[in-house]
């Protein structure tokens, strides 16, 4: 029996928030060579909806994460706006990560120019977003 196992499944893990980068739950993120989606961010309030009820918790400790840390999904497929994609964009088109700054969240684009690989388009939603399958690590 292994006594050094820390995570049984390491596809959803806590990682540090990149310094000086605005990060909100649902944002694409990059930490080192890993790319994923922020699930929860420590030190922020949270809003969630159950049926027709929306709850907003404005306390700074609405998650179990410390400020400066976020829970990140490294696998899965998520809906995002993707700059450069259109109704004729082919499934399997690579999507690249563009880092934001302290006031703007990171974004996704189909342009590989000076950007890191994030995942691939696998579908489109009825409201015009693109379903992007995460690569898990930058390419």
N, C-alpha and C positions, 0 to 999 in steps of 0.2 A: 504494500500500500504506500502510495506517495504521501510524504508528509510536507512537501514544499508547494503543493497546489494552492494558489491564491484565488483564482476565479475558475469555476467549473466551465463556464461559458464566457469568453471574453469578447463577445460581439457587441456588448453594451457595457461600457466602462466609464468610470470617472476620469477626466483628463483636465489639465489646467486650461483656463481660458487664455487665449493669446493676448499678451499685454497690449494695451492701447487699441483694441479692436472691439467694436460694438458687437455683442453676441446675444441673441435672443433665442428662446426655444423655437425650433423649426428652421433655424438658419443653417446653411451649409457651413462647415468648419474644416479647418486644416490644422493639425497639431503634428509638427515634425513631418514625417512621411505618411501619416494617416489622414484620411479624409472621411467625413461622416456628417451626421446631422445632430445638432444640439437638441437634446430632449428636455433638459431642465438646466437652469443656470443658477448657481448659488448666489445669494445676496440680492436676488430679484424677487419681486412679487410674482404671482402667477394667476392666470385666468383659465378656467376650464368650464366646459359645458356638459351637462348631463340632461339629455332630452331637451326640453324647452327652458331649463334653468341654467343660467350662466353665473358662475361664482368668481369673484375677483378677490384675491388675497393680496393686499398691498403691503403686508409685513415683509421685512427683509429676510426672514427665515422661513419662507413658505415651502422650501424644499429641505431635504436632509443634507444638502451640499453646502460646504463653506463658500463664502465669497471667494471668487477667483477660480472656482472649479465648476465643471459642467458634466452632465451625464451625456455621453455621445453614443449614438447608434452607428456602428461601423458596417452593418449589413442592412439590406432591405431596399425598398423602392419608395421614393417620396415625390410628391407633386411640387414643382417649382416653376416660376417664370424662367425662361431661358432666352437670353439675348441672342439674336441671330437665328433662332428657330422659327419656322413658319408651318403652316398647314401641310406643306409638301416635304417637310423634313423627314428623312427616312428613319425608320426604327433602327436602332443600333448606332446612331450617330453619336460620336464621342462628345462629352460635355466637359467643359473646363472650369476651374475655380478661379475667380478673381477676388483677391483679398479686399476687404473694405478698410475702414479706418475707425477712429474713435467715435464718429458720428454716423457712419453709414455701414450697414451690414454687408457682408460678403455676398457676391452674386455668382450666377452661372452663365456661361456663354458657349456658343459653338465654335468660337475663334480660339485656335490653339496658340496664337501669338503671345509669347511670354506668360502663359498661364499653365497651371498644373492640371493634369487629368483628374477628373472627379468621378465620372461614371458614364453611363450610356442611356440615351432615350429609349424607352421600351414601350411607351404608349402616350396618349394625350387625353386629358380630361375634357369633359363637355364645356368647362368654363375657360378653356384655352391654356391651361397649365400643362407642363410636360412631366410625365412620370419618368424619373431618372433612377436607374438601378445603380446603387453605390458600388464603386470599385473597391472601397475599403482601404486602399493605399493609393497615393498619387502616382500617376503614370506620365 
